Amino acid sequence: MEDSEVITFTSTQLHSNYNASQNWERFGRIIAEKLFIDATERTESFLFLTGEQRYLNLLKHRPKIFERVPLYHIASHLGIERESLSRLRKKFLRAKIIM
């Protein structure tokens, strides 16, 4: 969706870096913890929150995403249909929750 620069490592290179430096080990642990927390929160949101609640959370925590990502991708990320996302947006625009 946007131009990006991606840095990749083979598993062998990554483990070699872990063995060579405590900073790399710490970096790997921090990344793994972040990914675990994100995955857990996403799973819990699908189990315990409605589509509307997931939408409001995304709006609260990542408002700029609506400027950068097409709505059909956002709807997919939220686990709702595009039409449902449109209805939610319209509902909150009317209630003046979204500027």
C-alpha positions in Angstrom: 0.0 0.0 0.0 2.9 2.3 0.7 6.6 2.2 -0.3 8.6 0.5 2.4 12.0 -0.6 3.1 12.3 -4.1 4.5 15.3 -5.7 6.1 15.4 -9.5 6.2 17.5 -12.0 8.0 17.8 -15.7 7.5 17.2 -17.8 10.6 20.9 -18.7 10.6 22.0 -15.0 10.5 19.6 -14.0 13.2 20.7 -16.8 15.6 24.3 -15.9 14.8 23.6 -12.3 15.8 21.9 -13.6 19.0 25.0 -15.6 19.9 27.3 -12.7 19.2 25.5 -10.0 21.1 23.3 -9.5 24.2 21.8 -6.5 22.4 20.6 -8.7 19.6 19.2 -11.2 22.1 17.3 -8.4 23.8 16.1 -7.0 20.5 14.7 -10.5 19.6 13.0 -10.9 22.9 11.4 -7.5 22.7 10.1 -8.1 19.2 8.8 -11.6 20.2 7.0 -10.1 23.2 5.4 -7.4 21.2 4.2 -9.9 18.5 2.8 -12.2 21.2 0.9 -9.3 22.9 -0.4 -8.1 19.6 -1.6 -11.6 18.6 -3.2 -12.2 22.0 -5.0 -8.8 21.9 -6.2 -9.4 18.4 -7.5 -12.9 19.2 -9.2 -11.6 22.3 -10.8 -8.8 20.4 -12.5 -11.3 18.0 -13.6 -13.4 20.9 -14.9 -10.7 23.3 -15.6 -7.5 21.3 -18.2 -6.6 18.7 -17.2 -5.2 15.3 -18.3 -1.8 16.5 -16.0 -2.0 19.6 -13.1 -3.2 17.4 -13.8 -0.2 15.1 -13.8 2.3 18.0 -10.6 0.8 19.4 -8.9 1.1 16.0 -10.2 4.7 15.7 -8.9 5.5 19.2 -5.4 3.9 18.9 -4.6 4.2 15.2 -6.7 7.1 13.8 -4.2 7.9 11.0 -4.7 4.4 9.5 -8.0 5.6 8.0 -6.0 8.1 5.9 -3.5 5.6 4.7 -5.4 2.3 4.1 -8.4 1.6 1.9 -11.6 1.0 3.8 -12.0 -2.5 2.4 -8.7 -3.5 4.0 -9.8 -1.9 7.3 -13.1 -3.8 7.2 -11.2 -7.0 6.6 -8.8 -6.3 9.5 -11.8 -5.7 11.8 -13.6 -8.8 10.6 -16.6 -7.0 9.3 -18.2 -6.4 5.9 -17.4 -3.2 4.0 -21.0 -2.3 4.2 -21.0 -2.7 8.0 -18.0 -0.5 8.2 -19.7 2.2 6.1 -22.8 2.0 8.4 -20.6 2.4 11.5 -18.7 5.3 10.0 -22.0 7.0 9.1 -23.4 6.3 12.6 -20.5 7.9 14.3 -20.3 10.8 11.9 -23.9 11.7 12.7 -23.1 11.4 16.4 -20.0 13.7 15.8 -17.6 11.1 17.2 -15.6 11.2 14.1 -14.3 14.5 12.8 
